[in-house]
Amino acid sequence: QVQLAESGGGLVQAGGSLKLSCKLSGRTLSTHTMGWFRQAPGKEREFVAAITWDGSTNFHDSVKGRFTISRDNAKNTGYLQMDSLKPEDTAVYYCAADRINTAQAMPVHHRNLEVWGQGTLVTVSS
């Protein structure tokens, strides 16, 4: 089966850091763009960041300068390093993978991406 599995969520104090992982199974990640989305209680799912197979990135303005996205194709895994976390970052974080060619396309086509993970909860206390 083709699936994504997120891990690394948890509880952290404001100003702290977490690193999320997303592993793709059943398919090779190398030609895929990987993205991260989040959904806070009572809010719409929103785009966070994306990275293409060649390393081009796209970040939502709210996380620029605080989050870093990376990937290890040999491990079929993508990562989201989150630093300087704020209470408003609290959400369930989902990863997604698709064979679209640009990081900019990830948020545009978020309703029809090929593979989604089940999500990992990030809670930032004030």
C-alpha positions as CSV (number, residue, x, y, z in Angstrom):
1,Q,0.0,0.0,0.0
2,V,1.1,3.6,-0.6
3,Q,1.0,5.6,2.5
4,L,2.7,8.3,4.5
5,A,3.4,8.1,8.2
6,E,4.1,11.3,10.3
7,S,5.9,11.3,13.6
8,G,7.5,13.7,16.0
9,G,4.6,15.7,17.3
10,G,4.2,16.5,21.0
11,L,3.9,19.1,23.7
12,V,6.5,22.0,23.7
13,Q,6.7,25.3,25.4
14,A,6.6,28.5,23.4
15,G,10.0,29.3,22.0
16,G,10.9,25.6,21.8
17,S,11.5,23.3,18.9
18,L,10.2,20.1,17.3
19,K,11.2,18.1,14.3
20,L,8.5,16.2,12.4
21,S,9.2,13.3,10.1
22,C,7.2,11.9,7.2
23,K,8.0,8.5,5.7
24,L,6.6,7.4,2.4
25,S,5.9,3.6,1.9
26,G,5.0,1.7,-1.2
27,R,6.4,4.3,-3.6
28,T,9.7,6.1,-4.3
29,L,9.8,9.7,-2.9
30,S,12.6,10.9,-5.2
31,T,10.3,12.4,-7.9
32,H,7.7,13.7,-5.5
33,T,7.1,17.1,-4.0
34,M,6.5,16.8,-0.3
35,G,4.4,19.3,1.7
36,W,3.2,20.0,5.2
37,F,-0.2,21.3,6.2
38,R,-1.8,21.9,9.5
39,Q,-5.3,22.3,11.0
40,A,-6.1,23.9,14.2
41,P,-9.3,23.3,16.1
42,G,-12.2,25.1,14.4
43,K,-10.1,26.3,11.6
44,E,-9.5,25.4,7.9
45,R,-6.5,23.3,6.9
46,E,-3.7,25.6,5.9
47,F,-0.5,25.2,3.9
48,V,2.8,25.3,5.9
49,A,5.7,24.3,3.6
50,A,6.7,22.2,0.6
51,I,9.9,21.0,-1.0
52,T,10.5,19.5,-4.5
53,W,12.7,16.7,-5.5
54,D,15.4,19.1,-6.5
55,G,15.2,21.1,-3.2
56,S,13.1,24.1,-4.1
57,T,11.0,25.3,-1.2
58,N,7.8,27.2,-0.5
59,F,6.8,28.5,3.0
60,H,3.7,30.1,4.3
61,D,4.5,33.6,5.5
62,S,3.6,32.8,9.1
63,V,6.4,30.3,9.4
64,K,9.1,31.9,7.3
65,G,12.3,32.2,9.3
66,R,11.2,29.7,11.9
67,F,10.5,26.5,10.1
68,T,12.9,24.5,7.8
69,I,11.8,21.8,5.4
70,S,14.2,19.1,4.1
71,R,14.1,15.6,2.6
72,D,16.2,12.5,2.5
73,N,15.3,10.6,-0.7
74,A,17.4,7.6,0.2
75,K,15.3,7.2,3.3
76,N,12.0,8.1,1.6
77,T,11.5,10.6,4.3
78,G,10.8,14.3,4.6
79,Y,11.3,16.5,7.6
80,L,9.9,19.7,9.1
81,Q,12.1,21.4,11.6
82,M,10.1,23.8,13.7
83,D,11.9,26.4,15.8
84,S,10.7,29.4,17.9
85,L,7.3,27.8,18.2
86,K,4.3,29.9,19.1
87,P,1.0,28.9,20.7
88,E,-0.7,29.7,17.4
89,D,1.4,26.9,15.8
90,T,-0.7,24.4,17.8
91,A,-2.4,22.1,15.3
92,V,-2.5,18.7,13.8
93,Y,0.2,18.6,11.2
94,Y,-0.2,16.5,8.0
95,C,2.3,15.6,5.4
96,A,1.4,15.0,1.7
97,A,3.3,13.8,-1.3
98,D,2.6,14.3,-5.0
99,R,4.4,14.1,-8.3
100,I,3.6,17.7,-9.1
101,N,6.7,19.6,-10.3
102,T,6.8,22.8,-8.1
103,A,6.6,23.6,-4.5
104,Q,4.2,26.5,-5.3
105,A,1.7,24.0,-6.7
106,M,1.3,22.1,-3.5
107,P,-1.0,24.6,-1.7
108,V,-2.9,25.3,-4.9
109,H,-3.7,21.6,-5.5
110,H,-4.1,20.6,-1.8
111,R,-7.6,19.1,-2.3
112,N,-6.3,16.5,-4.8
113,L,-2.8,15.4,-3.6
114,E,-1.9,11.8,-4.2
115,V,-1.0,10.7,-0.7
116,W,-1.8,12.0,2.8
117,G,-0.6,11.0,6.2
118,Q,-2.8,10.7,9.2
119,G,-1.4,13.6,11.1
120,T,0.6,14.3,14.2
121,L,-0.5,16.7,17.0
122,V,1.7,19.6,17.9
123,T,0.8,21.5,21.0
124,V,2.6,24.7,22.0
125,S,2.0,26.0,25.5
126,S,2.2,29.6,26.5
